[in-house]
Amino acid sequence: MPHPKAGYKNKAGKKVPGVTTIIGRFKDLGGLLWWAFEQGKLAEQGVINSLYDKRDEAADAGTKAHEMVEAHINGFPVPQHGGAAQQGFENYLKWAENNRIQVVKQEMEMVSEAYQFGGCPDAMGVDAQGQFCILDWKTSNGVYQDYLIQLAAYAQLWVENHPNKPIIGGFHLLRFSKDHADFSHHYWSELGDAWDLFKLYRVAYDLDKKLKKRTG
């Protein structure tokens, strides 16, 4: 979910950074470097003509599958994309039927006054036991620690803004692979260590900005 055009603002009207902006400042680039290495090998073999040949095609399948999921959740006509996107969507439907999680809120812009940051979770759900949980969709070929940190930050936003609705049902990552939009589900009951790391990132983010001013 992209940042709102006006950015996130606290109650005083001051802009605050978003979750993905904070995490992105300290993002591990290992996955990106490995992807570039693999693309380089394909280019040498003549499979692709340039570094980004397959990137847009792959992301498109995952994006279309996600689009189909959103339409289904909102009760809109589901686009008929076919191919890998359709298979990914059908796999999601099987998971949803088996897990019986009801999406109750989507893409809510929230701000933490306690830690001064904003964010917009993909969705909040209620599981079969009536417990609130967080759902997030990704298009990637793996699960990275950034995803856990992001989910933990979203949990703080939700709990701070909805203190009477605690997250007891845990965290669900719903992932479509880049290459084929294959669907997979990942679950964590708690992410306390990820939240501890995000708090350090939040402090480091402000310190980093101060240092840049001193050297700029």
DOSEVO-212126 format. One line per 8 residues: their letters; for each residue x, y, z of N, C-alpha, C, O. Coordinates in steps of 0.02 Angstrom, whole numbers. Each point is the difference from the previous one (the first is absolute). Layout:
# residues N
a = X Y Z X Y Z X Y Z X Y Z | ...
This chain:
# residues 216
mphpkagy = 43 -60 0 -43 60 0 44 62 0 40 7 46 | -45 38 -96 42 60 -3 -20 49 54 -54 -3 28 | 101 48 -14 -15 53 49 -56 45 -26 -6 8 -61 | -35 21 105 -48 50 -23 38 59 -29 55 16 22 | -85 17 -71 34 55 -35 23 55 47 54 28 -9 | -94 -13 59 17 53 47 47 -24 55 21 40 42 | -5 -104 -41 41 -27 53 -40 -11 64 -59 15 2 | 92 -39 49 -32 -11 64 12 60 46 55 28 1
knkagkkv = -106 -8 36 7 56 46 -27 -19 68 -49 -36 6 | 83 61 46 -23 -13 68 -57 48 18 -21 40 -41 | -2 -43 103 -56 42 20 17 74 -2 -45 42 -8 | 108 -26 14 22 70 -2 8 25 -72 15 59 -11 | -27 -103 -37 6 20 -71 70 -6 -27 13 22 -56 | 33 -50 95 70 -8 -23 8 -65 -37 -27 -52 21 | 65 54 -76 11 -61 -39 44 -49 39 48 19 34 | -65 -82 -40 40 -53 31 16 -52 -53 -39 -8 -48
pgvttiig = 95 -28 54 18 -50 -51 -45 -61 2 -30 -16 52 | 25 -18 -108 -40 -60 -4 41 -62 18 62 2 0 | -96 -56 14 33 -63 19 50 -21 -53 58 -15 15 | -79 14 -78 44 -25 -53 59 47 -13 54 -22 -20 | -64 87 32 55 48 -7 53 -13 52 60 1 -15 | -81 -12 77 47 -13 54 38 -65 -12 62 -2 4 | -98 -51 -20 32 -65 -11 46 3 -61 54 -28 0 | -78 63 -52 39 5 -62 68 33 10 47 -15 -37
rfkdlggl = -42 60 86 63 34 13 54 -49 24 59 11 -11 | -81 -66 42 48 -48 27 -9 -69 -32 19 -51 29 | -48 51 -88 -18 -63 -33 62 -40 -20 49 28 -24 | -53 -93 35 52 -46 -22 -5 -8 -75 -51 -24 -25 | 103 43 -12 -1 -3 -72 25 -67 -28 9 -7 -60 | 2 -42 104 26 -64 -23 -44 -33 -51 25 -26 -50 | -91 27 61 -46 -31 -47 1 33 -68 -3 -33 -52 | 7 100 53 3 37 -63 63 -15 -39 -1 -8 -61
lwwafeqg = 58 4 97 63 -15 -33 -1 -70 -30 26 -11 -55 | -55 -36 91 -4 -69 -26 -44 -2 -62 16 -35 -48 | -72 72 49 -44 2 -58 38 28 -61 -6 -26 -55 | 45 80 65 37 31 -55 52 -50 -27 11 -3 -61 | 20 -35 107 49 -50 -21 -33 -53 -45 27 -19 -51 | -86 -6 73 -36 -51 -38 -22 28 -68 3 -35 -50 | -26 98 49 -21 30 -63 60 7 -47 -6 -9 -61 | 63 25 90 61 7 -41 18 -66 -33 21 -1 -58
klaeqgvi = -29 -55 94 15 -65 -29 -48 -16 -57 21 -28 -52 | -85 45 61 -49 -12 -53 16 41 -62 -9 -23 -57 | 32 85 67 18 43 -56 59 -30 -38 2 1 -62 | 47 -27 99 59 -30 -32 -20 -62 -41 29 -13 -53 | -79 -23 77 -23 -60 -35 -47 16 -58 -19 -44 -38 | 1 108 31 -44 19 -55 -73 -11 14 -42 7 -45 | 24 -26 108 -69 -12 18 -39 66 1 -59 2 -19 | 91 52 42 -30 66 1 47 49 -33 60 -14 -8
nslydkrd = -86 71 -13 40 50 -35 28 54 45 50 33 -17 | -83 -22 74 24 52 46 -16 -20 72 -35 -49 11 | 61 86 36 -6 -16 71 -72 -6 23 -16 -41 42 | -28 84 -70 -69 4 25 -51 -35 -45 -60 9 9 | 84 -49 -56 -46 -33 -47 -56 -38 35 -58 7 -18 | 75 -49 66 -48 -44 32 -33 32 60 -51 -25 25 | 79 81 1 -25 28 61 -72 23 -6 -42 -18 41 | 28 57 -93 -68 27 -7 -50 -55 -14 -56 1 26
eaadagtk = 76 -51 -66 -45 -56 -15 -17 -38 64 -57 -18 11 | 109 5 30 -11 -38 62 -43 39 48 -47 -27 29 | 65 90 -19 -39 40 47 -72 7 -23 -45 5 41 | 34 -5 -107 -66 8 -27 -45 -58 21 -58 11 16 | 83 -72 -18 -40 -58 20 -20 5 73 -58 -12 16 | 105 29 27 -16 7 71 -48 57 13 -45 -6 41 | 55 61 -76 -43 59 8 -72 -17 -21 -48 19 33 | 42 -55 -88 -67 -19 -24 -34 -47 48 -60 6 12
ahemveah = 97 -53 17 -29 -46 49 -24 39 61 -54 -13 26 | 95 61 -4 -20 42 57 -62 41 -17 -44 8 42 | 41 17 -103 -58 39 -22 -63 -43 2 -54 24 18 | 60 -87 -38 -57 -45 1 -23 -13 72 -60 -4 14 | 108 -4 31 -17 -11 71 -37 60 28 -51 -8 34 | 76 68 -48 -33 61 25 -71 6 -25 -46 17 37 | 36 -31 -102 -68 4 -28 -45 -51 34 -58 16 15 | 83 -76 -3 -39 -52 32 -20 21 71 -58 -8 20
ingfpvpq = 105 35 18 -13 21 68 -52 56 4 -42 1 44 | 46 44 -92 -45 58 -1 -67 -14 -33 -44 44 -1 | 35 -105 -25 -63 -17 -32 -9 28 -69 -56 5 -25 | 113 15 -7 -3 26 -68 10 -57 -50 23 -54 19 | -41 64 -82 14 -51 -51 75 -14 -4 40 46 -5 | -22 -108 7 71 -19 -1 26 2 -71 -28 -33 -44 | 81 71 31 29 3 -68 22 -70 -23 24 -40 41 | -32 27 -104 19 -65 -28 68 6 -34 3 16 -59
hggaaqqg = 49 -29 96 68 8 -28 26 -65 -29 39 1 -48 | -59 -58 76 24 -63 -25 72 -14 18 32 39 35 | -6 -94 -60 69 -18 9 21 -7 73 -38 -24 42 | 100 46 -28 29 -6 67 -40 39 51 -9 -23 57 | -15 83 -76 -39 41 47 -64 -36 22 -17 1 59 | -16 -34 -106 -62 -36 16 14 -58 47 -37 -12 47 | 92 -24 -60 17 -57 44 17 24 70 -21 -31 49 | 57 86 -45 17 28 65 -62 21 39 -5 -12 60
fenylkwa = -42 41 -96 -63 22 31 -40 -61 25 -27 2 56 | 23 -54 -96 -36 -60 20 32 -33 61 -35 -27 43 | 101 28 -39 34 -27 58 -16 41 62 -8 -27 55 | 3 93 -64 -19 43 56 -71 -18 24 -12 -3 60 | -34 -7 -106 -69 -17 18 -3 -64 41 -39 -5 48 | 80 -44 -66 2 -62 38 24 13 71 -28 -26 49 | 80 67 -43 25 17 67 -53 36 40 -11 -16 59 | -22 65 -89 -51 39 35 -57 -44 23 -26 10 55
ennriqvv = 6 -58 -96 -54 -45 19 19 -44 59 -40 -12 45 | 102 -11 -45 23 -44 53 11 37 66 -10 -28 54 | 32 91 -58 17 37 60 -56 44 28 2 19 59 | -51 -4 -100 -59 37 22 17 65 36 -27 15 54 | 72 24 -84 16 65 28 -40 53 -37 2 4 -62 | -40 35 98 -42 53 -30 37 66 1 19 24 54 | -9 5 -112 32 66 -4 -52 53 22 -54 4 -28 | 72 35 78 -47 50 27 19 72 -16 -43 44 -3
kqememvs = 108 -32 -8 22 67 -19 58 -6 -48 41 -46 6 | -37 93 -54 54 -1 -48 33 68 -6 -33 52 4 | 99 -52 -13 40 59 -17 -20 61 41 -24 50 -27 | 34 -55 92 -17 55 46 62 41 14 52 -26 21 | -55 91 -33 56 44 15 -2 18 74 -49 29 24 | 102 -46 12 3 12 72 67 31 18 50 -8 -35 | -49 43 92 61 32 25 10 -19 73 -48 -1 39 | 109 -13 -21 17 -13 70 24 66 31 51 27 -20
eayqfggc = -88 -3 69 21 61 35 56 -17 49 42 43 14 | -40 -104 10 51 -19 49 69 -5 -33 51 18 31 | -48 -41 -94 64 -10 -33 9 43 -62 52 -2 -33 | -102 41 16 4 48 -55 18 -33 -67 53 14 -29 | -97 -57 5 6 -27 -67 -70 -20 -24 -46 -7 40 | 40 -1 -105 -64 -18 -29 5 -64 -40 55 -24 -14 | -113 -3 -4 0 -60 -40 -69 -19 -22 -50 28 23 | 47 -76 -70 -63 -20 -29 -1 -75 -12 18 -22 -55
pdamgvda = -39 -18 105 -3 -72 -9 -45 -20 -58 -49 34 -15 | 66 -89 -19 -43 -24 -54 -69 -16 25 -50 20 -31 | 46 -57 87 -66 -19 25 3 -24 72 51 -25 24 | -107 34 10 -11 -30 65 -54 -53 -7 -48 9 -37 | 56 -64 73 -48 -54 -5 -22 -26 68 30 16 51 | -82 -56 -52 -23 -35 59 0 -74 -17 -30 -21 -49 | 65 -19 90 7 -71 -16 -61 -40 24 -48 29 27 | 51 -94 -35 -56 -43 17 -17 2 74 -56 -18 20
qgqfcild = 104 38 22 -11 5 72 -22 69 21 -8 14 60 | -3 30 -109 -22 68 16 55 46 22 -13 52 30 | 76 -70 -45 57 40 22 26 43 -57 3 -22 -58 | 16 84 74 27 45 -51 70 -22 -21 40 -23 42 | -25 30 -107 65 -17 -27 17 48 -56 -44 35 -26 | 107 -33 7 24 43 -54 15 -42 -61 30 -54 6 | -50 78 -65 16 -33 -63 38 48 -45 -16 59 -5 | 67 -86 -27 40 41 -46 17 -41 -61 20 -59 6
wktsngvy = -27 88 -66 16 -34 -63 68 24 -26 16 59 3 | 22 -106 -29 64 16 -31 7 -37 -66 -28 -54 -9 | 66 83 -37 20 -34 -61 76 -6 3 35 49 -10 | -11 -109 23 72 -11 7 15 -74 -6 -45 -42 3 | 109 26 -10 20 -70 -4 24 -27 67 27 -55 4 | -35 94 49 21 -22 65 -32 41 55 -36 48 -13 | 48 -69 75 -23 37 58 60 32 33 48 -34 17 | -50 99 -8 57 37 26 -17 32 68 -59 11 15
qdyliqla = 110 2 24 -12 25 68 -34 69 -2 -34 18 47 | 43 19 -101 -35 64 -7 -75 -8 6 -34 43 27 | 8 -99 -53 -72 -11 2 -24 -7 72 -53 26 18 | 92 -61 23 -19 -9 70 3 66 38 -44 14 41 | 95 25 -56 6 66 33 -58 44 -20 -28 36 42 | 9 -38 -104 -57 40 -25 -65 -21 35 -38 43 21 | 26 -107 -16 -60 -25 33 -2 21 73 -52 19 26 | 110 -23 7 3 19 71 -16 75 9 -34 19 48
ayaqlwve = 59 22 -94 -15 72 4 -74 13 -13 -30 43 33 | 1 -79 -79 -72 7 -13 -41 -20 62 -51 31 14 | 75 -81 21 -35 -21 61 -2 56 51 -51 12 32 | 108 24 -24 1 56 46 -50 54 -21 -35 28 42 | 32 -14 -106 -47 50 -25 -72 -20 17 -40 41 22 | 24 -104 -34 -68 -23 13 -17 2 74 -52 28 19 | 95 -55 22 -14 -4 72 -5 70 30 -42 13 44 | 85 32 -67 -1 68 27 -64 37 -20 -25 41 39
nhpnkpii = 0 -55 -98 -60 34 -25 -64 -38 16 -55 29 -3 | 61 -94 21 -58 -41 17 16 -41 63 4 -61 -4 | 6 95 60 22 -36 61 -49 -52 25 19 -45 37 | -82 50 -56 -50 -49 22 -5 -60 -47 -43 -43 10 | 86 41 -61 -1 -56 -47 71 -28 -8 31 8 -53 | -5 -41 104 69 -26 -3 9 -53 -53 -46 -36 -18 | 108 31 -7 17 -50 -50 20 -64 36 57 -7 23 | -104 -40 -20 13 -64 33 9 -55 -52 31 -52 14
ggfhllrf = -58 64 -73 1 -51 -53 65 -3 -40 5 -40 -46 | 43 83 62 66 -4 -32 5 36 -67 -39 44 -16 | 89 -65 -22 21 35 -61 2 -49 -58 31 -52 3 | -66 70 -57 -3 -42 -60 32 36 -59 -21 54 -18 | 71 -85 -11 32 25 -61 -25 -43 -58 11 -61 0 | -43 92 -49 -28 -34 -58 43 19 -60 -3 57 -24 | 41 -105 -1 52 17 -49 -13 -33 -68 -15 -60 -5 | 21 100 -48 -1 -25 -69 72 3 -27 33 52 6
skdhadfs = -9 -107 -34 67 0 -27 4 45 -61 -49 9 -36 | 108 19 25 9 44 -57 -6 -37 -66 -32 24 -47 | 62 -83 43 5 -35 -63 -66 -29 -25 -15 3 -60 | -24 -31 106 -61 -35 -21 -62 19 39 -53 -30 -11 | 58 79 56 -56 20 43 -24 -58 43 -59 -2 19 | 104 -47 -5 -18 -54 46 -17 30 68 32 47 22 | -83 -75 11 -23 27 63 28 -40 59 0 -62 -2 | 22 97 54 21 -34 61 -19 43 60 -6 61 -4
hhywselg = -5 -95 60 -23 33 61 52 -10 55 26 -55 10 | -11 109 27 48 -2 54 -32 32 62 -32 52 -5 | 41 -83 62 -34 23 61 48 6 59 44 -42 10 | -53 96 29 37 9 62 -49 20 55 -42 44 -11 | 48 -76 68 -46 16 55 20 64 36 -43 35 27 | 107 -18 -28 23 62 31 65 23 -35 36 -41 -28 | -23 106 31 59 29 -34 33 52 45 18 55 -22 | -9 -73 86 29 47 47 70 22 -18 17 59 8
dawdlfkl = 25 -106 -32 68 18 -18 2 46 -61 42 44 -5 | -88 -56 -42 -4 43 -60 -21 72 20 25 48 -28 | -70 -43 77 -21 66 23 58 35 37 9 61 -8 | 30 -97 46 58 29 34 49 28 -51 29 54 9 | -20 -90 -64 46 23 -52 -28 62 -34 38 47 -16 | -103 -46 3 -29 59 -32 9 62 44 12 54 -26 | -19 -61 91 9 57 45 71 28 -5 10 61 3 | 38 -106 -11 69 23 -10 7 36 -67 33 51 -5
yrvaydld = -65 -79 -46 0 33 -66 -29 70 5 25 47 -31 | -79 -40 70 -33 65 5 46 52 31 4 56 -24 | 32 -75 76 48 45 31 57 15 -48 20 58 -8 | 6 -110 -25 55 8 -47 -19 44 -59 41 36 -27 | -104 -40 7 -24 40 -57 9 75 14 24 37 -42 | -44 -15 102 7 70 18 74 20 8 20 54 -21 | 19 -98 51 71 14 8 34 6 -68 44 42 -10 | -64 -85 -37 29 1 -67 -15 67 -34 44 28 -34
kklkkrtg = -105 -3 42 -18 64 -30 42 57 30 21 45 -36 | -10 -47 101 41 52 33 71 -1 -25 30 53 -13 | -2 -113 5 68 -6 -24 7 25 -72 50 30 -19 | -101 -44 -22 2 24 -69 2 75 -3 33 29 -43 | -70 3 88 0 74 1 69 27 19 21 52 -24 | 14 -88 67 66 22 22 53 -9 -55 51 35 0 | -64 -82 -45 50 -14 -53 -21 30 -67 39 1 -47 | -103 24 44 -25 25 -64 14 72 -11 -18 27 -52
